[in-house]
Amino acid sequence: MGGPITLIAIYLTIWWTVLFAILPIGVQSRADAGLPNDGSDPGAPVDPKLKRKFITTTWVSAIVFGILWLVVRMHWIDLSRLPGPHS
């Protein structure tokens, strides 16, 4: 699948993709909560729970990366059939 730099780059790409999928989960906007508009955007989250979402993103990304690594290692997907340069 590649060297350590390639594996890190793949994991980080998966991590960011998962983060953007997880960010909107469970978010309540200021307008939905009925809070007064004090000059902030009414769509701004009341409590985004970013620490929890970063932790969730990390373990979900690790699972997705592990599945991808297993699929490639077991040759369930033949990467040589994909277009592009090959080693």
N, C-alpha and C positions, 0 to 999 in steps of 0.2 A: 504494500500500500504506500510505502514511501519511508523516508527518513523521519527523524524526530521533529524536524522543523515542519515538514508537511503534515504530520499527525497533529501537531499543535495548531497549525493553521486550520485544519479541518475541524478540530474540536471547537476552536473559537468561532468559526463560522456557524457551526451547529448551535453554540451557546447563544450567540446574538439572535439567531432565528427563533430559538425557543423563548428567549427573553421577550421578544416582541409579540409572541403568541400568548405569553403568560401575563404581561403587563395589564391588559384590560380586565382580567378576571377579578371579580369581586370589588370593583372600583365603584364608589358612589360619588357623584359630582356634588358640588356645593349647591347647585340648583335642585337636584334630586333630594338632598338632605334638608332643603328648606332654609338654608342659612342665608343671612342677609348678604347682599353684594356690597362688600367694602372696597370696591375698586379692583378686586381680582376677577379673573375670568370665571364665569358661572360654571363652566365645564371642568374647572380644576378639581382634582380629586380631594376629598376631605382628608382621608388617611390612605396614602398609596401602599403602605406596608412593603416598602422597597427591600428591606433586609430579608424578609420572608420570601419575597419573590426572587431575589438573587440566589438564595439557598435552594429554592425549588428549581430554579433554572439550572443550577449546577448539577443537581442529581439527575434531573430529567435528561440533560445534555449528555451526562456520562452514560446513561442507559442507551440513548439513541446512538452515541458514538460506539459503544460496545457492540450493539447489534450490527451497525455498519461494518465494524472491523471484523466481526465473526462472518458476516455474509461474504466479504471480500476474501478473507483467509480460507474459508471453506470452498471457495470458487463457485459459489452459487450465482455470482455475477461475474462474467468474464470481462475484465477491464480492457483486455487487448482488442475486444470488438468495438470499443468506443472510438470515435474519431479523435485524432490528435497524435502528438508525438508519443512514442513508446520507448521504454528502456530495453 
